[in-house]
Each structure stands twice: as C-alpha cells, then as structure tokens.
Amino acid sequence: SAPKGQYRQQTTDVGSFPPNAFGLYDMHGNVWERCLDDYIDNYSDAPKDGSALTGRSGDRSSRGGSWINYPQNCRSASRNFLNRDERGSIGNIIGFRVVCVVGRT
C-alpha cells in the first residue's frame, strides 16, 4: 500500500511530482489519457503486432485514471472509454500524451 497523498481536487502541472523509474512524468492519476485504440472488452481480438485496434466501436480507449477517480483506477492498466456522445463534456479529466517513436538500439 502506498502512502496517502493530498487530494488536490484538480489537475496538476506536468512535473509536479518526481518521474517514475523510466523517467516519465505523470503517467497515472492526473487525467485519463486518450489512446488511438478503440475500446474493446478484452484483448483477444487485438492485433498481435502491437498496432492500434481501430474501426471497431468508435469509442476510444482511455488509460491511467484521473484526479477524480478512486486510487485503484489510477494505474496504467486501468482502461475506460469515452462514448462518442460524451466528447463535448470531458472537462479537465481527459488529455493526451505526445509521443515520439524512436529506433530500437
């Protein structure tokens, strides 16, 4: 069990907390992060090569939980979806992460 933190009732600025072991900041619990993948109940139909699963439901996956969620939802394995009809009401609980693909060494 991790130590309890202060409930701030809002998002926090990037870098407000130390990075994780991979040097990444704010991976869980600030905002749900939108993913390219469509939401599906399980991964049995997911592409085996790791590419995005698109063209199924139209409801995009979100990961990581937000400041408004219970602590057990603030983890990378926590998934949710945003229904197409809810897109205008996401407020400050949904965001996205800019990524850069690099070559393997």
C-alpha positions, 0 to 999 in steps of 0.5 A, spaced: 500 500 500 502 506 498 502 512 502 496 517 502 497 523 498 493 530 498 487 530 494 488 536 490 481 536 487 484 538 480 489 537 475 496 538 476 502 541 472 506 536 468 512 535 473 509 536 479 511 530 482 518 526 481 518 521 474 517 514 475 523 509 474 523 510 466 523 517 467 516 519 465 512 524 468 505 523 470 503 517 467 497 515 472 492 519 476 492 526 473 487 525 467 485 519 463 489 519 457 486 518 450 489 512 446 488 511 438 485 504 440 478 503 440 475 500 446 474 493 446 472 488 452 478 484 452 484 483 448 483 477 444 481 480 438 487 485 438 492 485 433 498 481 435 503 486 432 502 491 437 498 496 432 492 500 434 485 496 434 481 501 430 474 501 426 471 497 431 466 501 436 468 508 435 469 509 442 476 510 444 480 507 449 482 511 455 488 509 460 491 511 467 485 514 471 484 521 473 484 526 479 477 524 480 477 517 480 478 512 486 486 510 487 485 503 484 483 506 477 489 510 477 494 505 474 496 504 467 492 498 466 486 501 468 482 502 461 475 506 460 472 509 454 469 515 452 462 514 448 462 518 442 456 522 445 460 524 451 466 528 447 463 535 448 463 534 456 470 531 458 472 537 462 479 537 465 479 529 466 481 527 459 488 529 455 493 526 451 500 524 451 505 526 445 509 521 443 515 520 439 517 513 436 524 512 436 529 506 433 530 500 437 538 500 439 
